[in-house]
Amino acid sequence: MTHEPPEDPEPSNREHAETEIATDIRALTAVSEQIGHLFAHSHSLRSNDFRALMHIATAEAESRPLTAGQLRELMGLSSAAITYLVERMIASGHIRRETDPGDRRRVLLHYSDHGMSVAGEFFRPLGRHTRAALAELPTTDLAAAHRVLGAVVAAMRDHHLALTQAATGR
């Protein structure tokens, strides 16, 4: 079911706002990638290692931990490549495997305590900068921004699914 947005008395203002959001998200993506490269470099990780950590952390935060197969699909890697990546990340102490309590046949990937500690140490200053940058904004603005970002993430996931299905013929 699609909900139509309310009629905007000034459509050009809405288009401008949507364009600014898209620009902001591209900038956020670019600077996030730069920070991710610095994290990876400072911890002797490869780019795909950091991408995997981001997928694992996001899935955990959304209470939907990933299997290695799901991570493979998200990253577009072969089974052999994801097995090598997961084994390397476990050996380095960044992630751990855990049997799914709901289905003992499945194995889930989680950040390890060491991985969380390393990430926390690196990203804690970013958290402080972010809190300081948001301090002057009212909570209602933060709630609205969360709704906007949630809608954008959902749209991007839908688009990714459509692209994936088109590429695989599903």
C-alpha positions in Angstrom: 0.0 0.0 0.0 1.5 3.3 -1.1 0.8 6.5 0.9 0.6 9.6 -1.1 2.5 12.5 0.4 0.4 15.5 1.4 -0.1 18.2 -1.2 2.8 20.7 -1.0 1.6 24.2 -1.7 5.1 25.0 -3.2 6.3 21.9 -5.2 9.6 23.6 -6.1 10.4 23.9 -2.4 9.8 20.2 -1.9 11.9 19.3 -5.0 14.7 21.5 -3.6 14.5 19.9 -0.2 14.6 16.4 -1.7 17.6 17.4 -3.9 19.4 18.7 -0.8 18.7 15.5 1.1 20.1 13.4 -1.8 23.2 15.7 -1.9 23.6 15.4 1.9 23.4 11.6 1.7 26.0 11.4 -1.1 28.3 13.6 1.0 27.6 11.4 4.1 28.4 8.3 2.1 31.6 9.8 0.7 33.0 11.0 4.1 31.8 7.7 5.7 33.9 5.8 3.1 36.9 8.0 3.9 36.6 7.3 7.6 36.1 3.6 6.9 39.3 3.5 4.9 41.2 5.1 7.8 39.7 2.6 10.3 40.6 -0.3 8.0 44.1 1.0 7.4 44.7 1.7 11.1 43.7 -1.9 12.0 45.4 -3.7 9.0 42.0 -4.5 7.5 41.1 -4.7 3.8 38.2 -2.7 2.3 36.0 -5.8 2.1 36.8 -6.5 5.8 35.4 -3.1 6.7 32.4 -3.5 4.5 31.7 -6.9 6.1 32.0 -5.3 9.6 29.5 -2.6 8.6 27.0 -5.1 7.3 27.4 -7.2 10.5 27.1 -4.2 12.8 24.0 -2.9 10.9 22.3 -6.2 11.0 23.0 -6.7 14.7 21.7 -3.1 15.5 18.5 -4.0 13.6 18.2 -7.3 15.5 18.7 -9.5 12.4 22.2 -11.0 12.7 23.6 -12.4 9.4 24.7 -15.8 8.3 27.9 -16.0 6.2 25.6 -16.8 3.2 23.6 -13.6 3.8 26.8 -11.6 4.1 28.0 -13.1 0.8 24.9 -12.0 -0.9 25.1 -8.5 0.5 28.7 -8.1 -0.6 28.4 -9.9 -3.9 31.3 -12.3 -3.2 31.8 -15.9 -4.0 31.4 -18.6 -1.4 35.1 -19.2 -1.2 35.8 -15.4 -0.9 33.3 -15.0 1.9 34.6 -18.1 3.7 38.2 -16.7 3.5 37.0 -13.2 4.7 35.0 -14.6 7.7 37.8 -16.9 8.7 40.3 -14.0 8.6 38.0 -11.7 10.6 37.5 -14.4 13.2 41.2 -15.0 13.4 41.9 -11.3 13.9 39.3 -11.2 16.7 36.9 -8.8 15.0 33.9 -11.2 14.7 32.7 -14.4 16.1 30.3 -17.2 15.1 27.4 -18.2 17.2 24.8 -20.9 16.7 21.3 -19.4 16.0 19.3 -20.1 19.2 16.1 -20.4 17.0 17.6 -22.8 14.5 20.7 -24.7 15.6 21.6 -25.5 12.0 22.3 -21.9 11.3 25.5 -20.0 12.3 25.3 -16.3 12.9 28.0 -13.7 12.6 28.5 -11.2 15.4 31.0 -8.5 16.4 33.3 -9.9 19.0 34.1 -8.1 22.3 37.5 -7.3 20.9 35.9 -6.0 17.6 33.5 -3.8 19.6 36.3 -2.4 21.7 38.5 -1.6 18.7 35.5 0.0 16.9 34.4 1.9 20.0 37.9 3.3 20.5 38.1 4.5 16.9 34.6 5.8 16.5 33.9 7.3 20.0 35.4 10.7 19.0 33.0 10.7 16.0 30.1 10.1 18.4 31.3 13.1 20.5 31.5 15.3 17.4 28.1 14.2 16.3 26.4 14.8 19.6 28.0 18.3 19.7 26.8 19.1 16.2 23.3 18.0 17.1 23.2 19.6 20.5 21.4 22.8 19.3 18.7 20.9 17.4 15.4 20.2 19.0 14.4 16.6 19.6 11.5 17.0 17.2 14.0 17.8 14.4 16.0 14.7 15.3 12.9 12.6 15.2 12.0 14.0 11.8 15.5 13.4 10.5 15.3 9.8 11.7 12.0 9.3 9.8 13.5 10.8 6.6 16.6 8.7 6.8 14.5 5.6 7.5 12.5 6.3 4.4 15.6 6.8 2.3 17.2 3.6 3.6 14.0 1.7 2.8 13.9 3.2 -0.7 17.6 2.3 -1.3 17.1 -1.3 0.0 14.0 -1.6 -2.3 16.1 -0.3 -5.3 19.0 -2.7 -4.4 16.6 -5.6 -4.3 15.1 -4.6 -7.7 18.6 -4.3 -9.2 19.7 -7.6 -7.8 16.5 -9.4 -9.0 17.0 -7.9 -12.5 20.6 -9.0 -12.6 19.8 -12.5 -11.5 16.6 -12.9 -13.4 14.6 -13.6 -10.2 
